[in-house]
Amino acid sequence: VDPVRHPAYRPENLRDAVLQACGRAELEACDLFDAFRRKDCQELFLRGWDDHWSSIGQALGARVLADHLHRSEFLTKETDRCYRASIEVVFG
């Protein structure tokens, strides 16, 4: 979004609304916003008008979600073992 044409635009507005809705519904959410914001958006998304994640964006999203699931104790000991093994295979 062009900040000159839309000076009041805050990219975190949509994220904030989703997190608030999840909180009201007592649903856990994995927030990818900050992880994506710290990276170069030219790498994370496909080119042109296509705003789908590139392979780099997909890998980042997967890593952040996997770390979130691990920290949230959502995983059982068996899935934790598989998680650690898969992270090692995928990310080295």
mmCIF file as gemmi writes it, N, C-alpha and C atoms, coordinates in Angstrom:
data_model
loop_
_atom_site.group_PDB
_atom_site.id
_atom_site.type_symbol
_atom_site.label_atom_id
_atom_site.label_alt_id
_atom_site.label_comp_id
_atom_site.label_asym_id
_atom_site.label_entity_id
_atom_site.label_seq_id
_atom_site.pdbx_PDB_ins_code
_atom_site.Cartn_x
_atom_site.Cartn_y
_atom_site.Cartn_z
_atom_site.occupancy
_atom_site.B_iso_or_equiv
_atom_site.pdbx_formal_charge
_atom_site.auth_seq_id
_atom_site.auth_asym_id
_atom_site.pdbx_PDB_model_num
ATOM 1 N N . VAL Axp A 1 ? 0.85 -1.177 0 1 0 ? 1 A 1
ATOM 2 C CA . VAL Axp A 1 ? 0 0 0 1 0 ? 1 A 1
ATOM 3 C C . VAL Axp A 1 ? 0.894 1.238 0 1 0 ? 1 A 1
ATOM 4 N N . ASP Axp A 2 ? 0.563 2.137 -0.863 1 0 ? 2 A 1
ATOM 5 C CA . ASP Axp A 2 ? 1.326 3.374 -1.001 1 0 ? 2 A 1
ATOM 6 C C . ASP Axp A 2 ? 1.064 4.276 0.212 1 0 ? 2 A 1
ATOM 7 N N . PRO Axp A 3 ? 2.09 4.531 1.053 1 0 ? 3 A 1
ATOM 8 C CA . PRO Axp A 3 ? 1.879 5.351 2.248 1 0 ? 3 A 1
ATOM 9 C C . PRO Axp A 3 ? 1.58 6.817 1.945 1 0 ? 3 A 1
ATOM 10 N N . VAL Axp A 4 ? 1.957 7.284 0.768 1 0 ? 4 A 1
ATOM 11 C CA . VAL Axp A 4 ? 1.653 8.67 0.395 1 0 ? 4 A 1
ATOM 12 C C . VAL Axp A 4 ? 0.157 8.804 0.094 1 0 ? 4 A 1
ATOM 13 N N . ARG Axp A 5 ? -0.378 7.851 -0.642 1 0 ? 5 A 1
ATOM 14 C CA . ARG Axp A 5 ? -1.806 7.887 -0.999 1 0 ? 5 A 1
ATOM 15 C C . ARG Axp A 5 ? -2.7 7.464 0.16 1 0 ? 5 A 1
ATOM 16 N N . HIS Axp A 6 ? -2.169 6.639 1.057 1 0 ? 6 A 1
ATOM 17 C CA . HIS Axp A 6 ? -2.969 6.101 2.16 1 0 ? 6 A 1
ATOM 18 C C . HIS Axp A 6 ? -2.184 6.242 3.471 1 0 ? 6 A 1
ATOM 19 N N . PRO Axp A 7 ? -1.993 7.473 3.956 1 0 ? 7 A 1
ATOM 20 C CA . PRO Axp A 7 ? -1.139 7.688 5.128 1 0 ? 7 A 1
ATOM 21 C C . PRO Axp A 7 ? -1.675 7.066 6.419 1 0 ? 7 A 1
ATOM 22 N N . ALA Axp A 8 ? -2.969 6.823 6.504 1 0 ? 8 A 1
ATOM 23 C CA . ALA Axp A 8 ? -3.544 6.258 7.735 1 0 ? 8 A 1
ATOM 24 C C . ALA Axp A 8 ? -3.527 4.73 7.739 1 0 ? 8 A 1
ATOM 25 N N . TYR Axp A 9 ? -3.115 4.135 6.634 1 0 ? 9 A 1
ATOM 26 C CA . TYR Axp A 9 ? -3.114 2.672 6.541 1 0 ? 9 A 1
ATOM 27 C C . TYR Axp A 9 ? -2.122 2.057 7.531 1 0 ? 9 A 1
ATOM 28 N N . ARG Axp A 10 ? -2.576 1.097 8.297 1 0 ? 10 A 1
ATOM 29 C CA . ARG Axp A 10 ? -1.712 0.338 9.202 1 0 ? 10 A 1
ATOM 30 C C . ARG Axp A 10 ? -1.808 -1.124 8.801 1 0 ? 10 A 1
ATOM 31 N N . PRO Axp A 11 ? -0.738 -1.742 8.331 1 0 ? 11 A 1
ATOM 32 C CA . PRO Axp A 11 ? -0.815 -3.129 7.868 1 0 ? 11 A 1
ATOM 33 C C . PRO Axp A 11 ? -1.196 -4.115 8.97 1 0 ? 11 A 1
ATOM 34 N N . GLU Axp A 12 ? -1.01 -3.726 10.226 1 0 ? 12 A 1
ATOM 35 C CA . GLU Axp A 12 ? -1.344 -4.652 11.305 1 0 ? 12 A 1
ATOM 36 C C . GLU Axp A 12 ? -2.826 -4.612 11.691 1 0 ? 12 A 1
ATOM 37 N N . ASN Axp A 13 ? -3.635 -3.747 11.078 1 0 ? 13 A 1
ATOM 38 C CA . ASN Axp A 13 ? -5.051 -3.656 11.433 1 0 ? 13 A 1
ATOM 39 C C . ASN Axp A 13 ? -5.789 -4.981 11.263 1 0 ? 13 A 1
ATOM 40 N N . LEU Axp A 14 ? -5.61 -5.625 10.124 1 0 ? 14 A 1
ATOM 41 C CA . LEU Axp A 14 ? -6.301 -6.885 9.875 1 0 ? 14 A 1
ATOM 42 C C . LEU Axp A 14 ? -5.834 -7.953 10.861 1 0 ? 14 A 1
ATOM 43 N N . ARG Axp A 15 ? -4.518 -8.033 11.068 1 0 ? 15 A 1
ATOM 44 C CA . ARG Axp A 15 ? -3.97 -8.987 12.027 1 0 ? 15 A 1
ATOM 45 C C . ARG Axp A 15 ? -4.556 -8.755 13.41 1 0 ? 15 A 1
ATOM 46 N N . ASP Axp A 16 ? -4.589 -7.51 13.845 1 0 ? 16 A 1
ATOM 47 C CA . ASP Axp A 16 ? -5.116 -7.183 15.17 1 0 ? 16 A 1
ATOM 48 C C . ASP Axp A 16 ? -6.575 -7.61 15.309 1 0 ? 16 A 1
ATOM 49 N N . ALA Axp A 17 ? -7.372 -7.385 14.266 1 0 ? 17 A 1
ATOM 50 C CA . ALA Axp A 17 ? -8.784 -7.768 14.307 1 0 ? 17 A 1
ATOM 51 C C . ALA Axp A 17 ? -8.942 -9.282 14.426 1 0 ? 17 A 1
ATOM 52 N N . VAL Axp A 18 ? -8.126 -10.026 13.688 1 0 ? 18 A 1
ATOM 53 C CA . VAL Axp A 18 ? -8.187 -11.492 13.746 1 0 ? 18 A 1
ATOM 54 C C . VAL Axp A 18 ? -7.761 -11.99 15.126 1 0 ? 18 A 1
ATOM 55 N N . LEU Axp A 19 ? -6.683 -11.435 15.669 1 0 ? 19 A 1
ATOM 56 C CA . LEU Axp A 19 ? -6.225 -11.858 16.997 1 0 ? 19 A 1
ATOM 57 C C . LEU Axp A 19 ? -7.264 -11.53 18.076 1 0 ? 19 A 1
ATOM 58 N N . GLN Axp A 20 ? -7.912 -10.382 17.959 1 0 ? 20 A 1
ATOM 59 C CA . GLN Axp A 20 ? -8.962 -10.032 18.919 1 0 ? 20 A 1
ATOM 60 C C . GLN Axp A 20 ? -10.143 -10.989 18.821 1 0 ? 20 A 1
ATOM 61 N N . ALA Axp A 21 ? -10.541 -11.335 17.599 1 0 ? 21 A 1
ATOM 62 C CA . ALA Axp A 21 ? -11.645 -12.284 17.409 1 0 ? 21 A 1
ATOM 63 C C . ALA Axp A 21 ? -11.284 -13.656 17.977 1 0 ? 21 A 1
ATOM 64 N N . CYS Axp A 22 ? -10.057 -14.083 17.754 1 0 ? 22 A 1
ATOM 65 C CA . CYS Axp A 22 ? -9.607 -15.36 18.315 1 0 ? 22 A 1
ATOM 66 C C . CYS Axp A 22 ? -9.62 -15.322 19.841 1 0 ? 22 A 1
ATOM 67 N N . GLY Axp A 23 ? -9.174 -14.209 20.398 1 0 ? 23 A 1
ATOM 68 C CA . GLY Axp A 23 ? -9.175 -14.058 21.848 1 0 ? 23 A 1
ATOM 69 C C . GLY Axp A 23 ? -10.576 -14.132 22.428 1 0 ? 23 A 1
ATOM 70 N N . ARG Axp A 24 ? -11.535 -13.441 21.778 1 0 ? 24 A 1
ATOM 71 C CA . ARG Axp A 24 ? -12.923 -13.478 22.257 1 0 ? 24 A 1
ATOM 72 C C . ARG Axp A 24 ? -13.501 -14.884 22.178 1 0 ? 24 A 1
ATOM 73 N N . ALA Axp A 25 ? -13.091 -15.635 21.156 1 0 ? 25 A 1
ATOM 74 C CA . ALA Axp A 25 ? -13.592 -17.003 20.976 1 0 ? 25 A 1
ATOM 75 C C . ALA Axp A 25 ? -12.753 -18.024 21.741 1 0 ? 25 A 1
ATOM 76 N N . GLU Axp A 26 ? -11.76 -17.541 22.472 1 0 ? 26 A 1
ATOM 77 C CA . GLU Axp A 26 ? -10.847 -18.397 23.23 1 0 ? 26 A 1
ATOM 78 C C . GLU Axp A 26 ? -10.147 -19.42 22.328 1 0 ? 26 A 1
ATOM 79 N N . LEU Axp A 27 ? -9.745 -18.941 21.147 1 0 ? 27 A 1
ATOM 80 C CA . LEU Axp A 27 ? -8.995 -19.757 20.194 1 0 ? 27 A 1
ATOM 81 C C . LEU Axp A 27 ? -7.547 -19.297 20.179 1 0 ? 27 A 1
ATOM 82 N N . GLU Axp A 28 ? -6.649 -20.237 20.139 1 0 ? 28 A 1
ATOM 83 C CA . GLU Axp A 28 ? -5.231 -19.895 20.035 1 0 ? 28 A 1
ATOM 84 C C . GLU Axp A 28 ? -4.92 -19.534 18.586 1 0 ? 28 A 1
ATOM 85 N N . ALA Axp A 29 ? -4.071 -18.544 18.404 1 0 ? 29 A 1
ATOM 86 C CA . ALA Axp A 29 ? -3.694 -18.113 17.062 1 0 ? 29 A 1
ATOM 87 C C . ALA Axp A 29 ? -2.179 -18.075 16.942 1 0 ? 29 A 1
ATOM 88 N N . CYS Axp A 30 ? -1.701 -18.373 15.76 1 0 ? 30 A 1
ATOM 89 C CA . CYS Axp A 30 ? -0.272 -18.265 15.464 1 0 ? 30 A 1
ATOM 90 C C . CYS Axp A 30 ? -0.083 -17.011 14.61 1 0 ? 30 A 1
ATOM 91 N N . ASP Axp A 31 ? 0.561 -16.027 15.163 1 0 ? 31 A 1
ATOM 92 C CA . ASP Axp A 31 ? 0.746 -14.732 14.515 1 0 ? 31 A 1
ATOM 93 C C . ASP Axp A 31 ? 2.025 -14.753 13.672 1 0 ? 31 A 1
ATOM 94 N N . LEU Axp A 32 ? 1.862 -14.674 12.362 1 0 ? 32 A 1
ATOM 95 C CA . LEU Axp A 32 ? 2.995 -14.685 11.437 1 0 ? 32 A 1
ATOM 96 C C . LEU Axp A 32 ? 3.456 -13.279 11.056 1 0 ? 32 A 1
ATOM 97 N N . PHE Axp A 33 ? 2.714 -12.276 11.473 1 0 ? 33 A 1
ATOM 98 C CA . PHE Axp A 33 ? 2.933 -10.905 10.997 1 0 ? 33 A 1
ATOM 99 C C . PHE Axp A 33 ? 4.365 -10.424 11.224 1 0 ? 33 A 1
ATOM 100 N N . ASP Axp A 34 ? 4.835 -10.502 12.459 1 0 ? 34 A 1
ATOM 101 C CA . ASP Axp A 34 ? 6.168 -9.962 12.753 1 0 ? 34 A 1
ATOM 102 C C . ASP Axp A 34 ? 7.278 -10.72 12.028 1 0 ? 34 A 1
ATOM 103 N N . ALA Axp A 35 ? 7.138 -12.034 11.933 1 0 ? 35 A 1
ATOM 104 C CA . ALA Axp A 35 ? 8.154 -12.83 11.233 1 0 ? 35 A 1
ATOM 105 C C . ALA Axp A 35 ? 8.235 -12.428 9.76 1 0 ? 35 A 1
ATOM 106 N N . PHE Axp A 36 ? 7.088 -12.205 9.131 1 0 ? 36 A 1
ATOM 107 C CA . PHE Axp A 36 ? 7.077 -11.807 7.73 1 0 ? 36 A 1
ATOM 108 C C . PHE Axp A 36 ? 7.536 -10.36 7.566 1 0 ? 36 A 1
ATOM 109 N N . ARG Axp A 37 ? 7.19 -9.511 8.514 1 0 ? 37 A 1
ATOM 110 C CA . ARG Axp A 37 ? 7.554 -8.098 8.407 1 0 ? 37 A 1
ATOM 111 C C . ARG Axp A 37 ? 9.075 -7.904 8.478 1 0 ? 37 A 1
ATOM 112 N N . ARG Axp A 38 ? 9.769 -8.765 9.198 1 0 ? 38 A 1
ATOM 113 C CA . ARG Axp A 38 ? 11.229 -8.643 9.339 1 0 ? 38 A 1
ATOM 114 C C . ARG Axp A 38 ? 11.981 -9.086 8.092 1 0 ? 38 A 1
ATOM 115 N N . LYS Axp A 39 ? 11.304 -9.736 7.164 1 0 ? 39 A 1
ATOM 116 C CA . LYS Axp A 39 ? 11.956 -10.252 5.956 1 0 ? 39 A 1
ATOM 117 C C . LYS Axp A 39 ? 11.675 -9.353 4.756 1 0 ? 39 A 1
ATOM 118 N N . ASP Axp A 40 ? 12.416 -9.565 3.692 1 0 ? 40 A 1
ATOM 119 C CA . ASP Axp A 40 ? 12.223 -8.83 2.446 1 0 ? 40 A 1
ATOM 120 C C . ASP Axp A 40 ? 10.993 -9.384 1.727 1 0 ? 40 A 1
ATOM 121 N N . CYS Axp A 41 ? 9.972 -8.558 1.568 1 0 ? 41 A 1
ATOM 122 C CA . CYS Axp A 41 ? 8.731 -9.037 0.965 1 0 ? 41 A 1
ATOM 123 C C . CYS Axp A 41 ? 8.93 -9.489 -0.478 1 0 ? 41 A 1
ATOM 124 N N . GLN Axp A 42 ? 9.972 -9.005 -1.129 1 0 ? 42 A 1
ATOM 125 C CA . GLN Axp A 42 ? 10.243 -9.436 -2.503 1 0 ? 42 A 1
ATOM 126 C C . GLN Axp A 42 ? 10.588 -10.925 -2.55 1 0 ? 42 A 1
ATOM 127 N N . GLU Axp A 43 ? 11.132 -11.456 -1.453 1 0 ? 43 A 1
ATOM 128 C CA . GLU Axp A 43 ? 11.467 -12.882 -1.387 1 0 ? 43 A 1
ATOM 129 C C . GLU Axp A 43 ? 10.279 -13.729 -0.96 1 0 ? 43 A 1
ATOM 130 N N . LEU Axp A 44 ? 9.391 -13.176 -0.163 1 0 ? 44 A 1
ATOM 131 C CA . LEU Axp A 44 ? 8.344 -13.965 0.48 1 0 ? 44 A 1
ATOM 132 C C . LEU Axp A 44 ? 7.12 -14.211 -0.387 1 0 ? 44 A 1
ATOM 133 N N . PHE Axp A 45 ? 6.927 -13.373 -1.403 1 0 ? 45 A 1
ATOM 134 C CA . PHE Axp A 45 ? 5.725 -13.476 -2.221 1 0 ? 45 A 1
ATOM 135 C C . PHE Axp A 45 ? 6.09 -13.642 -3.686 1 0 ? 45 A 1
ATOM 136 N N . LEU Axp A 46 ? 5.15 -14.2 -4.442 1 0 ? 46 A 1
ATOM 137 C CA . LEU Axp A 46 ? 5.357 -14.352 -5.872 1 0 ? 46 A 1
ATOM 138 C C . LEU Axp A 46 ? 5.345 -12.976 -6.526 1 0 ? 46 A 1
ATOM 139 N N . ARG Axp A 47 ? 5.795 -12.896 -7.746 1 0 ? 47 A 1
ATOM 140 C CA . ARG Axp A 47 ? 5.955 -11.61 -8.444 1 0 ? 47 A 1
ATOM 141 C C . ARG Axp A 47 ? 4.631 -11.098 -9.026 1 0 ? 47 A 1
ATOM 142 N N . GLY Axp A 48 ? 4.626 -9.851 -9.34 1 0 ? 48 A 1
ATOM 143 C CA . GLY Axp A 48 ? 3.471 -9.244 -9.994 1 0 ? 48 A 1
ATOM 144 C C . GLY Axp A 48 ? 2.304 -9.066 -9.043 1 0 ? 48 A 1
ATOM 145 N N . TRP Axp A 49 ? 1.128 -9.307 -9.553 1 0 ? 49 A 1
ATOM 146 C CA . TRP Axp A 49 ? -0.09 -9.129 -8.757 1 0 ? 49 A 1
ATOM 147 C C . TRP Axp A 49 ? -0.408 -10.348 -7.909 1 0 ? 49 A 1
ATOM 148 N N . ASP Axp A 50 ? 0.38 -11.377 -7.988 1 0 ? 50 A 1
ATOM 149 C CA . ASP Axp A 50 ? 0.116 -12.611 -7.24 1 0 ? 50 A 1
ATOM 150 C C . ASP Axp A 50 ? 0.715 -12.496 -5.844 1 0 ? 50 A 1
ATOM 151 N N . ASP Axp A 51 ? -0.133 -12.396 -4.832 1 0 ? 51 A 1
ATOM 152 C CA . ASP Axp A 51 ? 0.376 -12.217 -3.472 1 0 ? 51 A 1
ATOM 153 C C . ASP Axp A 51 ? 0.421 -13.519 -2.674 1 0 ? 51 A 1
ATOM 154 N N . HIS Axp A 52 ? 0.472 -14.642 -3.388 1 0 ? 52 A 1
ATOM 155 C CA . HIS Axp A 52 ? 0.668 -15.923 -2.703 1 0 ? 52 A 1
ATOM 156 C C . HIS Axp A 52 ? 2.115 -16.029 -2.242 1 0 ? 52 A 1
ATOM 157 N N . TRP Axp A 53 ? 2.347 -16.831 -1.221 1 0 ? 53 A 1
ATOM 158 C CA . TRP Axp A 53 ? 3.702 -17.01 -0.698 1 0 ? 53 A 1
ATOM 159 C C . TRP Axp A 53 ? 4.588 -17.736 -1.705 1 0 ? 53 A 1
ATOM 160 N N . SER Axp A 54 ? 5.824 -17.305 -1.803 1 0 ? 54 A 1
ATOM 161 C CA . SER Axp A 54 ? 6.833 -18.027 -2.584 1 0 ? 54 A 1
ATOM 162 C C . SER Axp A 54 ? 7.284 -19.235 -1.759 1 0 ? 54 A 1
ATOM 163 N N . SER Axp A 55 ? 8.191 -20.024 -2.283 1 0 ? 55 A 1
ATOM 164 C CA . SER Axp A 55 ? 8.713 -21.165 -1.511 1 0 ? 55 A 1
ATOM 165 C C . SER Axp A 55 ? 9.422 -20.676 -0.242 1 0 ? 55 A 1
ATOM 166 N N . ILE Axp A 56 ? 10.045 -19.512 -0.324 1 0 ? 56 A 1
ATOM 167 C CA . ILE Axp A 56 ? 10.705 -18.94 0.86 1 0 ? 56 A 1
ATOM 168 C C . ILE Axp A 56 ? 9.654 -18.523 1.89 1 0 ? 56 A 1
ATOM 169 N N . GLY Axp A 57 ? 8.58 -17.895 1.44 1 0 ? 57 A 1
ATOM 170 C CA . GLY Axp A 57 ? 7.489 -17.521 2.335 1 0 ? 57 A 1
ATOM 171 C C . GLY Axp A 57 ? 6.826 -18.74 2.955 1 0 ? 57 A 1
ATOM 172 N N . GLN Axp A 58 ? 6.635 -19.788 2.157 1 0 ? 58 A 1
ATOM 173 C CA . GLN Axp A 58 ? 6.045 -21.023 2.683 1 0 ? 58 A 1
ATOM 174 C C . GLN Axp A 58 ? 6.93 -21.643 3.754 1 0 ? 58 A 1
ATOM 175 N N . ALA Axp A 59 ? 8.227 -21.653 3.514 1 0 ? 59 A 1
ATOM 176 C CA . ALA Axp A 59 ? 9.157 -22.222 4.498 1 0 ? 59 A 1
ATOM 177 C C . ALA Axp A 59 ? 9.143 -21.401 5.791 1 0 ? 59 A 1
ATOM 178 N N . LEU Axp A 60 ? 9.101 -20.082 5.675 1 0 ? 60 A 1
ATOM 179 C CA . LEU Axp A 60 ? 9.056 -19.23 6.861 1 0 ? 60 A 1
ATOM 180 C C . LEU Axp A 60 ? 7.763 -19.466 7.637 1 0 ? 60 A 1
ATOM 181 N N . GLY Axp A 61 ? 6.637 -19.471 6.947 1 0 ? 61 A 1
ATOM 182 C CA . GLY Axp A 61 ? 5.353 -19.721 7.6 1 0 ? 61 A 1
ATOM 183 C C . GLY Axp A 61 ? 5.325 -21.069 8.291 1 0 ? 61 A 1
ATOM 184 N N . ALA Axp A 62 ? 5.861 -22.092 7.628 1 0 ? 62 A 1
ATOM 185 C CA . ALA Axp A 62 ? 5.896 -23.433 8.215 1 0 ? 62 A 1
ATOM 186 C C . ALA Axp A 62 ? 6.771 -23.457 9.461 1 0 ? 62 A 1
ATOM 187 N N . ARG Axp A 63 ? 7.894 -22.793 9.397 1 0 ? 63 A 1
ATOM 188 C CA . ARG Axp A 63 ? 8.808 -22.778 10.538 1 0 ? 63 A 1
ATOM 189 C C . ARG Axp A 63 ? 8.195 -22.058 11.744 1 0 ? 63 A 1
ATOM 190 N N . VAL Axp A 64 ? 7.584 -20.906 11.504 1 0 ? 64 A 1
ATOM 191 C CA . VAL Axp A 64 ? 6.959 -20.147 12.59 1 0 ? 64 A 1
ATOM 192 C C . VAL Axp A 64 ? 5.808 -20.95 13.194 1 0 ? 64 A 1
ATOM 193 N N . LEU Axp A 65 ? 4.992 -21.584 12.353 1 0 ? 65 A 1
ATOM 194 C CA . LEU Axp A 65 ? 3.882 -22.39 12.863 1 0 ? 65 A 1
ATOM 195 C C . LEU Axp A 65 ? 4.391 -23.599 13.639 1 0 ? 65 A 1
ATOM 196 N N . ALA Axp A 66 ? 5.404 -24.271 13.124 1 0 ? 66 A 1
ATOM 197 C CA . ALA Axp A 66 ? 5.964 -25.431 13.823 1 0 ? 66 A 1
ATOM 198 C C . ALA Axp A 66 ? 6.523 -25.022 15.181 1 0 ? 66 A 1
ATOM 199 N N . ASP Axp A 67 ? 7.233 -23.912 15.226 1 0 ? 67 A 1
ATOM 200 C CA . ASP Axp A 67 ? 7.766 -23.425 16.506 1 0 ? 67 A 1
ATOM 201 C C . ASP Axp A 67 ? 6.639 -23.058 17.466 1 0 ? 67 A 1
ATOM 202 N N . HIS Axp A 68 ? 5.584 -22.444 16.936 1 0 ? 68 A 1
ATOM 203 C CA . HIS Axp A 68 ? 4.435 -22.08 17.767 1 0 ? 68 A 1
ATOM 204 C C . HIS Axp A 68 ? 3.777 -23.327 18.361 1 0 ? 68 A 1
ATOM 205 N N . LEU Axp A 69 ? 3.569 -24.336 17.532 1 0 ? 69 A 1
ATOM 206 C CA . LEU Axp A 69 ? 2.953 -25.57 18.02 1 0 ? 69 A 1
ATOM 207 C C . LEU Axp A 69 ? 3.827 -26.232 19.069 1 0 ? 69 A 1
ATOM 208 N N . HIS Axp A 70 ? 5.122 -26.193 18.862 1 0 ? 70 A 1
ATOM 209 C CA . HIS Axp A 70 ? 6.05 -26.793 19.821 1 0 ? 70 A 1
ATOM 210 C C . HIS Axp A 70 ? 5.992 -26.047 21.163 1 0 ? 70 A 1
ATOM 211 N N . ARG Axp A 71 ? 6.036 -24.738 21.139 1 0 ? 71 A 1
ATOM 212 C CA . ARG Axp A 71 ? 5.993 -23.942 22.371 1 0 ? 71 A 1
ATOM 213 C C . ARG Axp A 71 ? 4.656 -24.038 23.09 1 0 ? 71 A 1
ATOM 214 N N . SER Axp A 72 ? 3.587 -24.212 22.351 1 0 ? 72 A 1
ATOM 215 C CA . SER Axp A 72 ? 2.254 -24.209 22.956 1 0 ? 72 A 1
ATOM 216 C C . SER Axp A 72 ? 1.923 -25.544 23.626 1 0 ? 72 A 1
ATOM 217 N N . GLU Axp A 73 ? 2.823 -26.488 23.54 1 0 ? 73 A 1
ATOM 218 C CA . GLU Axp A 73 ? 2.617 -27.822 24.105 1 0 ? 73 A 1
ATOM 219 C C . GLU Axp A 73 ? 1.41 -28.507 23.482 1 0 ? 73 A 1
ATOM 220 N N . PHE Axp A 74 ? 1.08 -28.113 22.266 1 0 ? 74 A 1
ATOM 221 C CA . PHE Axp A 74 ? -0.001 -28.729 21.516 1 0 ? 74 A 1
ATOM 222 C C . PHE Axp A 74 ? 0.378 -30.154 21.114 1 0 ? 74 A 1
ATOM 223 N N . LEU Axp A 75 ? 1.659 -30.354 20.945 1 0 ? 75 A 1
ATOM 224 C CA . LEU Axp A 75 ? 2.154 -31.639 20.479 1 0 ? 75 A 1
ATOM 225 C C . LEU Axp A 75 ? 2.352 -32.611 21.629 1 0 ? 75 A 1
ATOM 226 N N . THR Axp A 76 ? 2.087 -33.874 21.365 1 0 ? 76 A 1
ATOM 227 C CA . THR Axp A 76 ? 2.374 -34.917 22.345 1 0 ? 76 A 1
ATOM 228 C C . THR Axp A 76 ? 3.848 -35.276 22.256 1 0 ? 76 A 1
ATOM 229 N N . LYS Axp A 77 ? 4.314 -36.112 23.157 1 0 ? 77 A 1
ATOM 230 C CA . LYS Axp A 77 ? 5.729 -36.509 23.112 1 0 ? 77 A 1
ATOM 231 C C . LYS Axp A 77 ? 6.066 -37.206 21.802 1 0 ? 77 A 1
ATOM 232 N N . GLU Axp A 78 ? 5.163 -38.027 21.28 1 0 ? 78 A 1
ATOM 233 C CA . GLU Axp A 78 ? 5.445 -38.735 20.029 1 0 ? 78 A 1
ATOM 234 C C . GLU Axp A 78 ? 5.478 -37.757 18.857 1 0 ? 78 A 1
ATOM 235 N N . THR Axp A 79 ? 4.523 -36.833 18.801 1 0 ? 79 A 1
ATOM 236 C CA . THR Axp A 79 ? 4.552 -35.878 17.698 1 0 ? 79 A 1
ATOM 237 C C . THR Axp A 79 ? 5.718 -34.917 17.86 1 0 ? 79 A 1
ATOM 238 N N . ASP Axp A 80 ? 6.134 -34.666 19.104 1 0 ? 80 A 1
ATOM 239 C CA . ASP Axp A 80 ? 7.3 -33.819 19.324 1 0 ? 80 A 1
ATOM 240 C C . ASP Axp A 80 ? 8.552 -34.48 18.746 1 0 ? 80 A 1
ATOM 241 N N . ARG Axp A 81 ? 8.688 -35.78 18.933 1 0 ? 81 A 1
ATOM 242 C CA . ARG Axp A 81 ? 9.822 -36.51 18.377 1 0 ? 81 A 1
ATOM 243 C C . ARG Axp A 81 ? 9.81 -36.394 16.855 1 0 ? 81 A 1
ATOM 244 N N . CYS Axp A 82 ? 8.632 -36.568 16.254 1 0 ? 82 A 1
ATOM 245 C CA . CYS Axp A 82 ? 8.505 -36.45 14.798 1 0 ? 82 A 1
ATOM 246 C C . CYS Axp A 82 ? 8.781 -35.022 14.341 1 0 ? 82 A 1
ATOM 247 N N . TYR Axp A 83 ? 8.293 -34.046 15.121 1 0 ? 83 A 1
ATOM 248 C CA . TYR Axp A 83 ? 8.529 -32.631 14.807 1 0 ? 83 A 1
ATOM 249 C C . TYR Axp A 83 ? 10.022 -32.341 14.743 1 0 ? 83 A 1
ATOM 250 N N . ARG Axp A 84 ? 10.739 -32.75 15.771 1 0 ? 84 A 1
ATOM 251 C CA . ARG Axp A 84 ? 12.183 -32.489 15.807 1 0 ? 84 A 1
ATOM 252 C C . ARG Axp A 84 ? 12.89 -33.15 14.633 1 0 ? 84 A 1
ATOM 253 N N . ALA Axp A 85 ? 12.503 -34.371 14.309 1 0 ? 85 A 1
ATOM 254 C CA . ALA Axp A 85 ? 13.117 -35.072 13.192 1 0 ? 85 A 1
ATOM 255 C C . ALA Axp A 85 ? 12.806 -34.363 11.87 1 0 ? 85 A 1
ATOM 256 N N . SER Axp A 86 ? 11.566 -33.925 11.69 1 0 ? 86 A 1
ATOM 257 C CA . SER Axp A 86 ? 11.209 -33.269 10.436 1 0 ? 86 A 1
ATOM 258 C C . SER Axp A 86 ? 11.876 -31.912 10.296 1 0 ? 86 A 1
ATOM 259 N N . ILE Axp A 87 ? 11.997 -31.172 11.388 1 0 ? 87 A 1
ATOM 260 C CA . ILE Axp A 87 ? 12.686 -29.874 11.342 1 0 ? 87 A 1
ATOM 261 C C . ILE Axp A 87 ? 14.133 -30.079 10.923 1 0 ? 87 A 1
ATOM 262 N N . GLU Axp A 88 ? 14.748 -31.116 11.446 1 0 ? 88 A 1
ATOM 263 C CA . GLU Axp A 88 ? 16.137 -31.409 11.103 1 0 ? 88 A 1
ATOM 264 C C . GLU Axp A 88 ? 16.265 -31.726 9.605 1 0 ? 88 A 1
ATOM 265 N N . VAL Axp A 89 ? 15.316 -32.507 9.077 1 0 ? 89 A 1
ATOM 266 C CA . VAL Axp A 89 ? 15.36 -32.878 7.67 1 0 ? 89 A 1
ATOM 267 C C . VAL Axp A 89 ? 15.111 -31.652 6.778 1 0 ? 89 A 1
ATOM 268 N N . VAL Axp A 90 ? 14.098 -30.877 7.121 1 0 ? 90 A 1
ATOM 269 C CA . VAL Axp A 90 ? 13.703 -29.749 6.259 1 0 ? 90 A 1
ATOM 270 C C . VAL Axp A 90 ? 14.667 -28.575 6.375 1 0 ? 90 A 1
ATOM 271 N N . PHE Axp A 91 ? 15.053 -28.225 7.607 1 0 ? 91 A 1
ATOM 272 C CA . PHE Axp A 91 ? 15.827 -27.012 7.812 1 0 ? 91 A 1
ATOM 273 C C . PHE Axp A 91 ? 17.294 -27.248 8.138 1 0 ? 91 A 1
ATOM 274 N N . GLY Axp A 92 ? 17.663 -28.497 8.333 1 0 ? 92 A 1
ATOM 275 C CA . GLY Axp A 92 ? 19.063 -28.821 8.592 1 0 ? 92 A 1
ATOM 276 C C . GLY Axp A 92 ? 19.571 -28.555 9.942 1 0 ? 92 A 1
